[in-house]
Amino acid sequence: MKGIIDTHTHMDSPKFDNDRAEAIQRAREAGVELMFNVGFNRETIPTTLELAETYPFVYAIVGWHPTDTADLREGDLAWVESLMSHPKVVALGEIGLDYYWDTSPKEVQQQAFRDQIAIAKRCRKPIVIHNRDAHEDVVRILREEKAAEVGGIMHCYSGSWETAKQCLDMNFYISFGGPVTFKNARVPKEVLAQVPLDRLLLETDSPYLAPHPHRGKRNESSFVTLVAETAAEIKGRTVEEIVSITSANARKCFQIS
């Protein structure tokens, strides 16, 4: 499998401290052409940039994760905005809302979400959306802030087809990761079946959410091949077709030739 793109990974995670270079090499051997690593707070933004500066095939996405917004200090979002001009930074994220983990008040998350959409619009960068148990508010804020002007990615999508349609109408790609491979993942499989091919992306979110048969273990970028195989099965296409289509979509989304 050649030319596959992992649109969302966290290979800078401490969970890779003992074998990061080896895990990245395994991804390359599995056919991963490009990896998009996400830095989402004060600690992971620098390590993400370091990874992107070390490996020519790694790009950076930086922003402030909703669960970390309670820790925002004056100047943090100005720092994020300044990084949008970095030659390896291609998007702002992951941003959004998370009502599952009670770490940041909803109103704080929502304001940071709005502020970062505004940054993306000023810098003309796509946004990568984290949405957990907050579908209605995420869609409402995207619409109110006119996020369609920059579009982006609904990362590791877990919502309904009705919500997905609203996101598609706002210029967003729908990205699927390990959970779509789970045997009991009825809704994600049904949504993937309906997402237009030209709006479909693949990811791992490693080291989290490892696909079947690695469920519950550490995920890594090389496992994106398993997501591609599941997508091919659901779409009734060859794996090669899915890889070609989703990789072209990723390049278009991130404006990489």
C-alpha atoms as an extended CHARMM CRD file, in Angstrom:
* protein
*
       257  EXT
         1         1  MET       CA              0.0000000000        0.0000000000        0.0000000000  PROA      1               0.0000000000
         2         2  LYS       CA              1.7200000000        3.1810000000       -1.1700000000  PROA      2               0.0000000000
         3         3  GLY       CA              0.8850000000        6.8530000000       -0.9180000000  PROA      3               0.0000000000
         4         4  ILE       CA             -1.4590000000        6.7140000000        2.0570000000  PROA      4               0.0000000000
         5         5  ILE       CA             -1.8340000000        9.8340000000        4.2230000000  PROA      5               0.0000000000
         6         6  ASP       CA             -2.4780000000        9.8410000000        7.9690000000  PROA      6               0.0000000000
         7         7  THR       CA             -4.2460000000       13.1640000000        8.4740000000  PROA      7               0.0000000000
         8         8  HSD       CA             -4.1720000000       13.1450000000       12.2880000000  PROA      8               0.0000000000
         9         9  THR       CA             -1.5700000000       11.6650000000       14.5760000000  PROA      9               0.0000000000
        10        10  HSD       CA              0.2580000000       12.4200000000       17.8280000000  PROA      10              0.0000000000
        11        11  MET       CA              3.5850000000       10.7010000000       17.2600000000  PROA      11              0.0000000000
        12        12  ASP       CA              5.2210000000       13.1970000000       19.6340000000  PROA      12              0.0000000000
        13        13  SER       CA              3.3010000000       11.5900000000       22.5200000000  PROA      13              0.0000000000
        14        14  PRO       CA              5.3830000000       10.3060000000       25.4560000000  PROA      14              0.0000000000
        15        15  LYS       CA              3.9220000000        6.8860000000       24.6350000000  PROA      15              0.0000000000
        16        16  PHE       CA              6.4390000000        6.8020000000       21.7570000000  PROA      16              0.0000000000
        17        17  ASP       CA              9.4420000000        7.9550000000       23.7710000000  PROA      17              0.0000000000
        18        18  ASN       CA             11.0430000000        4.4920000000       23.6910000000  PROA      18              0.0000000000
        19        19  ASP       CA             10.5800000000        3.7620000000       19.9800000000  PROA      19              0.0000000000
        20        20  ARG       CA              9.4340000000        6.8910000000       18.1230000000  PROA      20              0.0000000000
        21        21  ALA       CA             11.9110000000        6.5670000000       15.2460000000  PROA      21              0.0000000000
        22        22  GLU       CA             11.0420000000        2.8960000000       14.8490000000  PROA      22              0.0000000000
        23        23  ALA       CA              7.2840000000        3.6060000000       14.8560000000  PROA      23              0.0000000000
        24        24  ILE       CA              7.7400000000        6.2920000000       12.2210000000  PROA      24              0.0000000000
        25        25  GLN       CA              9.8200000000        3.8850000000       10.1470000000  PROA      25              0.0000000000
        26        26  ARG       CA              7.0790000000        1.2490000000       10.4280000000  PROA      26              0.0000000000
        27        27  ALA       CA              4.6180000000        3.7970000000        9.0660000000  PROA      27              0.0000000000
        28        28  ARG       CA              6.8830000000        4.5250000000        6.1270000000  PROA      28              0.0000000000
        29        29  GLU       CA              7.3050000000        0.8110000000        5.4190000000  PROA      29              0.0000000000
        30        30  ALA       CA              3.5070000000        0.4090000000        5.5360000000  PROA      30              0.0000000000
        31        31  GLY       CA              3.1960000000        3.0020000000        2.7560000000  PROA      31              0.0000000000
        32        32  VAL       CA              2.4400000000        6.1640000000        4.7320000000  PROA      32              0.0000000000
        33        33  GLU       CA              3.5750000000        9.0230000000        2.5080000000  PROA      33              0.0000000000
        34        34  LEU       CA              2.6550000000       11.9650000000        4.7390000000  PROA      34              0.0000000000
        35        35  MET       CA              1.7580000000       12.3580000000        8.4150000000  PROA      35              0.0000000000
        36        36  PHE       CA              0.0300000000       15.3430000000        9.9910000000  PROA      36              0.0000000000
        37        37  ASN       CA              0.9840000000       15.6490000000       13.6350000000  PROA      37              0.0000000000
        38        38  VAL       CA             -1.1960000000       17.6700000000       15.9810000000  PROA      38              0.0000000000
        39        39  GLY       CA              0.0460000000       19.9200000000       18.7720000000  PROA      39              0.0000000000
        40        40  PHE       CA             -2.8530000000       20.9740000000       20.9710000000  PROA      40              0.0000000000
        41        41  ASN       CA             -1.5230000000       22.7130000000       24.0940000000  PROA      41              0.0000000000
        42        42  ARG       CA              1.5060000000       24.4200000000       25.6370000000  PROA      42              0.0000000000
        43        43  GLU       CA              3.4350000000       21.1510000000       25.8960000000  PROA      43              0.0000000000
        44        44  THR       CA              2.6460000000       19.4540000000       22.5850000000  PROA      44              0.0000000000
        45        45  ILE       CA              2.8910000000       22.4000000000       20.1870000000  PROA      45              0.0000000000
        46        46  PRO       CA              6.7070000000       22.6140000000       20.5260000000  PROA      46              0.0000000000
        47        47  THR       CA              7.1600000000       18.8270000000       20.2270000000  PROA      47              0.0000000000
        48        48  THR       CA              4.9220000000       18.7570000000       17.1660000000  PROA      48              0.0000000000
        49        49  LEU       CA              6.9410000000       21.5090000000       15.5060000000  PROA      49              0.0000000000
        50        50  GLU       CA             10.1630000000       19.6610000000       16.3360000000  PROA      50              0.0000000000
        51        51  LEU       CA              8.8260000000       16.5060000000       14.6920000000  PROA      51              0.0000000000
        52        52  ALA       CA              7.7640000000       18.4110000000       11.5680000000  PROA      52              0.0000000000
        53        53  GLU       CA             11.1370000000       20.1200000000       11.3560000000  PROA      53              0.0000000000
        54        54  THR       CA             12.9460000000       16.7710000000       11.7170000000  PROA      54              0.0000000000
        55        55  TYR       CA             11.0400000000       14.7300000000        9.1320000000  PROA      55              0.0000000000
        56        56  PRO       CA             10.2710000000       16.1490000000        5.6780000000  PROA      56              0.0000000000
        57        57  PHE       CA              7.1390000000       13.9690000000        5.3870000000  PROA      57              0.0000000000
        58        58  VAL       CA              5.6380000000       15.2160000000        8.6740000000  PROA      58              0.0000000000
        59        59  TYR       CA              3.5140000000       18.3740000000        8.7280000000  PROA      59              0.0000000000
        60        60  ALA       CA              2.1860000000       20.2070000000       11.7730000000  PROA      60              0.0000000000
        61        61  ILE       CA             -1.2930000000       21.1890000000       12.8750000000  PROA      61              0.0000000000
        62        62  VAL       CA             -1.3670000000       23.4290000000       15.9600000000  PROA      62              0.0000000000
        63        63  GLY       CA             -4.1250000000       24.8700000000       18.1090000000  PROA      63              0.0000000000
        64        64  TRP       CA             -5.6760000000       24.6770000000       21.5640000000  PROA      64              0.0000000000
        65        65  HSD       CA             -7.6720000000       21.5690000000       22.4890000000  PROA      65              0.0000000000
        66        66  PRO       CA            -11.0380000000       22.2670000000       24.1620000000  PROA      66              0.0000000000
        67        67  THR       CA            -10.1610000000       20.2210000000       27.2520000000  PROA      67              0.0000000000
        68        68  ASP       CA             -7.1000000000       22.4480000000       27.7720000000  PROA      68              0.0000000000
        69        69  THR       CA             -8.8150000000       25.7950000000       27.3170000000  PROA      69              0.0000000000
        70        70  ALA       CA             -9.1040000000       26.3830000000       31.0770000000  PROA      70              0.0000000000
        71        71  ASP       CA             -5.2980000000       26.6290000000       31.0540000000  PROA      71              0.0000000000
        72        72  LEU       CA             -5.1510000000       29.3560000000       28.4060000000  PROA      72              0.0000000000
        73        73  ARG       CA             -3.0280000000       32.3320000000       29.4160000000  PROA      73              0.0000000000
        74        74  GLU       CA             -2.7630000000       35.7770000000       27.9320000000  PROA      74              0.0000000000
        75        75  GLY       CA             -0.6730000000       35.5210000000       24.7890000000  PROA      75              0.0000000000
        76        76  ASP       CA             -1.2660000000       31.8210000000       24.1110000000  PROA      76              0.0000000000
        77        77  LEU       CA             -3.6130000000       32.3210000000       21.1760000000  PROA      77              0.0000000000
        78        78  ALA       CA             -1.3870000000       35.0950000000       19.8180000000  PROA      78              0.0000000000
        79        79  TRP       CA              1.4000000000       32.4880000000       19.8590000000  PROA      79              0.0000000000
        80        80  VAL       CA             -0.8180000000       30.0580000000       17.9530000000  PROA      80              0.0000000000
        81        81  GLU       CA             -1.5940000000       32.7590000000       15.4110000000  PROA      81              0.0000000000
        82        82  SER       CA              2.0990000000       33.5530000000       14.9610000000  PROA      82              0.0000000000
        83        83  LEU       CA              2.7650000000       29.8900000000       14.1750000000  PROA      83              0.0000000000
        84        84  MET       CA              0.3510000000       29.9130000000       11.2490000000  PROA      84              0.0000000000
        85        85  SER       CA              3.1750000000       31.3850000000        9.1520000000  PROA      85              0.0000000000
        86        86  HSD       CA              5.5450000000       28.4990000000        9.9460000000  PROA      86              0.0000000000
        87        87  PRO       CA              6.3680000000       26.7180000000        6.6560000000  PROA      87              0.0000000000
        88        88  LYS       CA              5.3680000000       23.2970000000        8.0350000000  PROA      88              0.0000000000
        89        89  VAL       CA              2.1260000000       24.3770000000        9.7700000000  PROA      89              0.0000000000
        90        90  VAL       CA             -0.8080000000       23.6210000000        7.4690000000  PROA      90              0.0000000000
        91        91  ALA       CA             -3.8980000000       23.9360000000        9.6760000000  PROA      91              0.0000000000
        92        92  LEU       CA             -5.2240000000       25.1570000000       13.0190000000  PROA      92              0.0000000000
        93        93  GLY       CA             -6.3740000000       22.4540000000       15.4070000000  PROA      93              0.0000000000
        94        94  GLU       CA             -7.4630000000       20.4870000000       17.0090000000  PROA      94              0.0000000000
        95        95  ILE       CA            -10.0950000000       22.8930000000       18.2600000000  PROA      95              0.0000000000
        96        96  GLY       CA            -13.7470000000       22.5280000000       19.1530000000  PROA      96              0.0000000000
        97        97  LEU       CA            -15.8220000000       21.3460000000       22.0900000000  PROA      97              0.0000000000
        98        98  ASP       CA            -15.5990000000       18.3980000000       24.4820000000  PROA      98              0.0000000000
        99        99  TYR       CA            -18.5060000000       17.9420000000       26.8740000000  PROA      99              0.0000000000
       100       100  TYR       CA            -17.3890000000       14.4610000000       27.9410000000  PROA      100             0.0000000000
       101       101  TRP       CA            -14.3390000000       15.4190000000       30.0150000000  PROA      101             0.0000000000
       102       102  ASP       CA            -15.1630000000       17.9680000000       32.6930000000  PROA      102             0.0000000000
       103       103  THR       CA            -11.8580000000       19.8630000000       32.5460000000  PROA      103             0.0000000000
       104       104  SER       CA            -12.8670000000       23.2210000000       31.0280000000  PROA      104             0.0000000000
       105       105  PRO       CA            -16.1560000000       25.1330000000       31.4660000000  PROA      105             0.0000000000
       106       106  LYS       CA            -18.3880000000       25.0810000000       28.3940000000  PROA      106             0.0000000000
       107       107  GLU       CA            -18.3720000000       28.8650000000       28.0420000000  PROA      107             0.0000000000
       108       108  VAL       CA            -14.5360000000       28.9030000000       28.1350000000  PROA      108             0.0000000000
       109       109  GLN       CA            -14.3690000000       26.1840000000       25.4740000000  PROA      109             0.0000000000
       110       110  GLN       CA            -16.8560000000       28.0020000000       23.2790000000  PROA      110             0.0000000000
       111       111  GLN       CA            -15.0180000000       31.3300000000       23.4550000000  PROA      111             0.0000000000
       112       112  ALA       CA            -11.6630000000       29.6890000000       22.6490000000  PROA      112             0.0000000000
       113       113  PHE       CA            -13.3330000000       27.8640000000       19.7730000000  PROA      113             0.0000000000
       114       114  ARG       CA            -14.6870000000       31.1230000000       18.3480000000  PROA      114             0.0000000000
       115       115  ASP       CA            -11.3830000000       32.9260000000       18.8620000000  PROA      115             0.0000000000
       116       116  GLN       CA             -9.4540000000       30.2300000000       17.0060000000  PROA      116             0.0000000000
       117       117  ILE       CA            -11.8970000000       30.1350000000       14.1050000000  PROA      117             0.0000000000
       118       118  ALA       CA            -11.2620000000       33.8770000000       13.7880000000  PROA      118             0.0000000000
       119       119  ILE       CA             -7.4960000000       33.2530000000       13.7330000000  PROA      119             0.0000000000
       120       120  ALA       CA             -7.8990000000       30.6360000000       11.0080000000  PROA      120             0.0000000000
       121       121  LYS       CA             -9.9540000000       33.0270000000        8.9180000000  PROA      121             0.0000000000
       122       122  ARG       CA             -7.3660000000       35.7970000000        9.2890000000  PROA      122             0.0000000000
       123       123  CYS       CA             -4.5600000000       33.3880000000        8.3530000000  PROA      123             0.0000000000
       124       124  ARG       CA             -6.5740000000       31.5090000000        5.7110000000  PROA      124             0.0000000000
       125       125  LYS       CA             -5.9020000000       28.0950000000        7.2420000000  PROA      125             0.0000000000
       126       126  PRO       CA             -8.3040000000       25.1420000000        7.4670000000  PROA      126             0.0000000000
       127       127  ILE       CA             -9.3990000000       24.0280000000       10.9270000000  PROA      127             0.0000000000
       128       128  VAL       CA             -9.3990000000       20.5600000000       12.4710000000  PROA      128             0.0000000000
       129       129  ILE       CA            -12.3900000000       19.9690000000       14.7300000000  PROA      129             0.0000000000
       130       130  HSD       CA            -12.5240000000       17.9260000000       17.9310000000  PROA      130             0.0000000000
       131       131  ASN       CA            -16.1480000000       17.2140000000       18.8430000000  PROA      131             0.0000000000
       132       132  ARG       CA            -17.1590000000       14.9910000000       21.7230000000  PROA      132             0.0000000000
       133       133  ASP       CA            -20.7550000000       14.9690000000       22.9590000000  PROA      133             0.0000000000
       134       134  ALA       CA            -21.2230000000       18.5130000000       21.6290000000  PROA      134             0.0000000000
       135       135  HSD       CA            -22.5890000000       18.0540000000       18.1180000000  PROA      135             0.0000000000
       136       136  GLU       CA            -25.3030000000       20.7310000000       18.2610000000  PROA      136             0.0000000000
       137       137  ASP       CA            -23.0710000000       23.4470000000       19.7110000000  PROA      137             0.0000000000
       138       138  VAL       CA            -20.1630000000       22.6330000000       17.3790000000  PROA      138             0.0000000000
       139       139  VAL       CA            -22.3460000000       22.9560000000       14.2860000000  PROA      139             0.0000000000
       140       140  ARG       CA            -24.0120000000       26.1170000000       15.6210000000  PROA      140             0.0000000000
       141       141  ILE       CA            -20.6970000000       27.8520000000       16.3430000000  PROA      141             0.0000000000
       142       142  LEU       CA            -19.1970000000       26.8050000000       13.0070000000  PROA      142             0.0000000000
       143       143  ARG       CA            -22.2000000000       28.3190000000       11.2890000000  PROA      143             0.0000000000
       144       144  GLU       CA            -22.2930000000       31.4940000000       13.4030000000  PROA      144             0.0000000000
       145       145  GLU       CA            -18.5620000000       32.1260000000       12.9030000000  PROA      145             0.0000000000
       146       146  LYS       CA            -18.7960000000       31.4340000000        9.1570000000  PROA      146             0.0000000000
       147       147  ALA       CA            -16.1790000000       28.7050000000        9.3440000000  PROA      147             0.0000000000
       148       148  ALA       CA            -17.1300000000       27.6190000000        5.8290000000  PROA      148             0.0000000000
       149       149  GLU       CA            -14.8080000000       30.3720000000        4.6160000000  PROA      149             0.0000000000
       150       150  VAL       CA            -11.8300000000       28.1840000000        5.5550000000  PROA      150             0.0000000000
       151       151  GLY       CA            -13.4050000000       24.7270000000        5.9420000000  PROA      151             0.0000000000
       152       152  GLY       CA            -11.3850000000       21.8920000000        7.3530000000  PROA      152             0.0000000000
       153       153  ILE       CA            -11.7930000000       18.4670000000        8.8990000000  PROA      153             0.0000000000
       154       154  MET       CA            -14.2390000000       16.8390000000       11.2850000000  PROA      154             0.0000000000
       155       155  HSD       CA            -11.6190000000       14.7350000000       13.0350000000  PROA      155             0.0000000000
       156       156  CYS       CA            -12.3220000000       11.1060000000       14.0000000000  PROA      156             0.0000000000
       157       157  TYR       CA            -15.9830000000       11.5990000000       13.1740000000  PROA      157             0.0000000000
       158       158  SER       CA            -18.4620000000        9.9550000000       15.5430000000  PROA      158             0.0000000000
       159       159  GLY       CA            -21.7100000000       11.8230000000       14.9190000000  PROA      159             0.0000000000
       160       160  SER       CA            -24.8090000000       11.1270000000       12.8740000000  PROA      160             0.0000000000
       161       161  TRP       CA            -25.2580000000       11.4150000000        9.1220000000  PROA      161             0.0000000000
       162       162  GLU       CA            -27.5610000000       14.4140000000        9.7100000000  PROA      162             0.0000000000
       163       163  THR       CA            -24.7520000000       16.2580000000       11.4990000000  PROA      163             0.0000000000
       164       164  ALA       CA            -22.2250000000       15.1470000000        8.8710000000  PROA      164             0.0000000000
       165       165  LYS       CA            -24.4040000000       16.6310000000        6.1120000000  PROA      165             0.0000000000
       166       166  GLN       CA            -24.4100000000       20.0000000000        7.8740000000  PROA      166             0.0000000000
       167       167  CYS       CA            -20.6170000000       19.8700000000        8.1420000000  PROA      167             0.0000000000
       168       168  LEU       CA            -20.2380000000       18.8930000000        4.4980000000  PROA      168             0.0000000000
       169       169  ASP       CA            -22.3840000000       21.9010000000        3.5810000000  PROA      169             0.0000000000
       170       170  MET       CA            -19.8960000000       24.0940000000        5.4780000000  PROA      170             0.0000000000
       171       171  ASN       CA            -16.9060000000       22.9460000000        3.4360000000  PROA      171             0.0000000000
       172       172  PHE       CA            -15.6350000000       20.2520000000        5.8110000000  PROA      172             0.0000000000
       173       173  TYR       CA            -14.0920000000       16.8730000000        5.1170000000  PROA      173             0.0000000000
       174       174  ILE       CA            -15.1680000000       13.9070000000        7.2530000000  PROA      174             0.0000000000
       175       175  SER       CA            -12.2830000000       11.8890000000        8.6630000000  PROA      175             0.0000000000
       176       176  PHE       CA            -12.4670000000        8.3690000000       10.0460000000  PROA      176             0.0000000000
       177       177  GLY       CA            -10.0450000000        6.5430000000       12.3120000000  PROA      177             0.0000000000
       178       178  GLY       CA             -9.7780000000        3.2870000000       14.2150000000  PROA      178             0.0000000000
       179       179  PRO       CA            -13.3340000000        3.2200000000       15.6590000000  PROA      179             0.0000000000
       180       180  VAL       CA            -14.8610000000        2.6790000000       12.2080000000  PROA      180             0.0000000000
       181       181  THR       CA            -13.0940000000       -0.7120000000       12.1130000000  PROA      181             0.0000000000
       182       182  PHE       CA            -14.7750000000       -1.9430000000       15.3090000000  PROA      182             0.0000000000
       183       183  LYS       CA            -17.3020000000       -4.7180000000       14.7540000000  PROA      183             0.0000000000
       184       184  ASN       CA            -20.0040000000       -2.8950000000       16.7340000000  PROA      184             0.0000000000
       185       185  ALA       CA            -19.4280000000        0.4790000000       15.0140000000  PROA      185             0.0000000000
       186       186  ARG       CA            -22.7750000000        0.5490000000       13.2200000000  PROA      186             0.0000000000
       187       187  VAL       CA            -23.2530000000        4.3390000000       13.0310000000  PROA      187             0.0000000000
       188       188  PRO       CA            -19.7120000000        5.2680000000       11.8740000000  PROA      188             0.0000000000
       189       189  LYS       CA            -19.8840000000        2.5840000000        9.1850000000  PROA      189             0.0000000000
       190       190  GLU       CA            -23.2780000000        3.8780000000        8.0000000000  PROA      190             0.0000000000
       191       191  VAL       CA            -21.9930000000        7.4560000000        7.8930000000  PROA      191             0.0000000000
       192       192  LEU       CA            -18.8230000000        6.5070000000        6.0230000000  PROA      192             0.0000000000
       193       193  ALA       CA            -20.9700000000        4.7010000000        3.4550000000  PROA      193             0.0000000000
       194       194  GLN       CA            -22.8050000000        7.9750000000        2.7360000000  PROA      194             0.0000000000
       195       195  VAL       CA            -19.9190000000       10.4680000000        2.8100000000  PROA      195             0.0000000000
       196       196  PRO       CA            -19.0100000000       11.4730000000       -0.7630000000  PROA      196             0.0000000000
       197       197  LEU       CA            -15.6520000000       10.0850000000       -1.8360000000  PROA      197             0.0000000000
       198       198  ASP       CA            -14.2900000000       13.5660000000       -2.5150000000  PROA      198             0.0000000000
       199       199  ARG       CA            -14.9160000000       14.5180000000        1.1460000000  PROA      199             0.0000000000
       200       200  LEU       CA            -13.4530000000       11.4180000000        2.8170000000  PROA      200             0.0000000000
       201       201  LEU       CA            -10.2180000000       11.3270000000        4.8440000000  PROA      201             0.0000000000
       202       202  LEU       CA             -8.3330000000        8.7170000000        6.8720000000  PROA      202             0.0000000000
       203       203  GLU       CA             -6.4710000000        9.0730000000       10.1620000000  PROA      203             0.0000000000
       204       204  THR       CA             -5.2000000000        7.1810000000       13.1920000000  PROA      204             0.0000000000
       205       205  ASP       CA             -5.2330000000        9.6850000000       16.0980000000  PROA      205             0.0000000000
       206       206  SER       CA             -2.3360000000        7.5780000000       17.3730000000  PROA      206             0.0000000000
       207       207  PRO       CA             -1.5110000000        6.6640000000       20.0870000000  PROA      207             0.0000000000
       208       208  TYR       CA             -5.2520000000        6.6500000000       20.7850000000  PROA      208             0.0000000000
       209       209  LEU       CA             -8.1550000000        4.6420000000       19.3280000000  PROA      209             0.0000000000
       210       210  ALA       CA             -6.2510000000        1.7600000000       17.7610000000  PROA      210             0.0000000000
       211       211  PRO       CA             -8.2130000000       -0.0660000000       15.0590000000  PROA      211             0.0000000000
       212       212  HSD       CA             -9.2590000000       -3.7090000000       15.1230000000  PROA      212             0.0000000000
       213       213  PRO       CA             -7.4400000000       -6.0660000000       15.7820000000  PROA      213             0.0000000000
       214       214  HSD       CA             -5.2800000000       -3.7860000000       17.9670000000  PROA      214             0.0000000000
       215       215  ARG       CA             -8.1890000000       -2.2780000000       19.9030000000  PROA      215             0.0000000000
       216       216  GLY       CA             -7.1710000000       -1.2750000000       23.4170000000  PROA      216             0.0000000000
       217       217  LYS       CA             -3.4670000000       -1.1940000000       22.5810000000  PROA      217             0.0000000000
       218       218  ARG       CA             -1.2400000000        1.7000000000       21.5700000000  PROA      218             0.0000000000
       219       219  ASN       CA             -2.1460000000        3.0000000000       18.1550000000  PROA      219             0.0000000000
       220       220  GLU       CA              0.4700000000        4.1110000000       15.6350000000  PROA      220             0.0000000000
       221       221  SER       CA              0.4790000000        5.7260000000       12.2270000000  PROA      221             0.0000000000
       222       222  SER       CA              1.1760000000        2.4950000000       10.3430000000  PROA      222             0.0000000000
       223       223  PHE       CA             -2.2740000000        1.2370000000       11.3980000000  PROA      223             0.0000000000
       224       224  VAL       CA             -3.9470000000        3.7390000000        9.0500000000  PROA      224             0.0000000000
       225       225  THR       CA             -3.7680000000        0.9340000000        6.4790000000  PROA      225             0.0000000000
       226       226  LEU       CA             -6.4190000000       -0.9440000000        8.4840000000  PROA      226             0.0000000000
       227       227  VAL       CA             -8.7300000000        2.0720000000        8.3260000000  PROA      227             0.0000000000
       228       228  ALA       CA             -8.1850000000        2.2360000000        4.5650000000  PROA      228             0.0000000000
       229       229  GLU       CA             -9.0980000000       -1.4430000000        4.2040000000  PROA      229             0.0000000000
       230       230  THR       CA            -12.3260000000       -0.9440000000        6.1470000000  PROA      230             0.0000000000
       231       231  ALA       CA            -13.2220000000        2.1420000000        4.0970000000  PROA      231             0.0000000000
       232       232  ALA       CA            -12.5970000000        0.2130000000        0.8880000000  PROA      232             0.0000000000
       233       233  GLU       CA            -14.8670000000       -2.5980000000        2.0480000000  PROA      233             0.0000000000
       234       234  ILE       CA            -17.6640000000       -0.2120000000        3.0220000000  PROA      234             0.0000000000
       235       235  LYS       CA            -17.3720000000        1.8330000000       -0.1840000000  PROA      235             0.0000000000
       236       236  GLY       CA            -17.0680000000       -1.1770000000       -2.4750000000  PROA      236             0.0000000000
       237       237  ARG       CA            -13.7640000000        0.1030000000       -3.8600000000  PROA      237             0.0000000000
       238       238  THR       CA            -10.2620000000       -1.3040000000       -3.9630000000  PROA      238             0.0000000000
       239       239  VAL       CA             -7.8830000000       -0.2630000000       -1.2170000000  PROA      239             0.0000000000
       240       240  GLU       CA             -5.7150000000        1.3700000000       -3.8740000000  PROA      240             0.0000000000
       241       241  GLU       CA             -8.6510000000        3.5150000000       -5.0320000000  PROA      241             0.0000000000
       242       242  ILE       CA             -9.4540000000        4.6040000000       -1.4740000000  PROA      242             0.0000000000
       243       243  VAL       CA             -5.8160000000        5.4840000000       -0.8010000000  PROA      243             0.0000000000
       244       244  SER       CA             -5.5450000000        7.4790000000       -4.0200000000  PROA      244             0.0000000000
       245       245  ILE       CA             -8.7970000000        9.3700000000       -3.4220000000  PROA      245             0.0000000000
       246       246  THR       CA             -8.2830000000       10.1560000000        0.2680000000  PROA      246             0.0000000000
       247       247  SER       CA             -4.6840000000       11.2100000000       -0.2490000000  PROA      247             0.0000000000
       248       248  ALA       CA             -5.7150000000       13.6070000000       -3.0160000000  PROA      248             0.0000000000
       249       249  ASN       CA             -8.3940000000       14.9640000000       -0.6750000000  PROA      249             0.0000000000
       250       250  ALA       CA             -5.8360000000       15.5180000000        2.0920000000  PROA      250             0.0000000000
       251       251  ARG       CA             -3.4840000000       17.3860000000       -0.2120000000  PROA      251             0.0000000000
       252       252  LYS       CA             -6.3370000000       19.5990000000       -1.3850000000  PROA      252             0.0000000000
       253       253  CYS       CA             -7.5300000000       20.2790000000        2.1670000000  PROA      253             0.0000000000
       254       254  PHE       CA             -4.0520000000       21.1880000000        3.4220000000  PROA      254             0.0000000000
       255       255  GLN       CA             -3.0950000000       22.9510000000        0.1710000000  PROA      255             0.0000000000
       256       256  ILE       CA             -0.0550000000       20.7460000000       -0.4300000000  PROA      256             0.0000000000
       257       257  SER       CA              0.8880000000       20.0180000000       -4.0280000000  PROA      257             0.0000000000
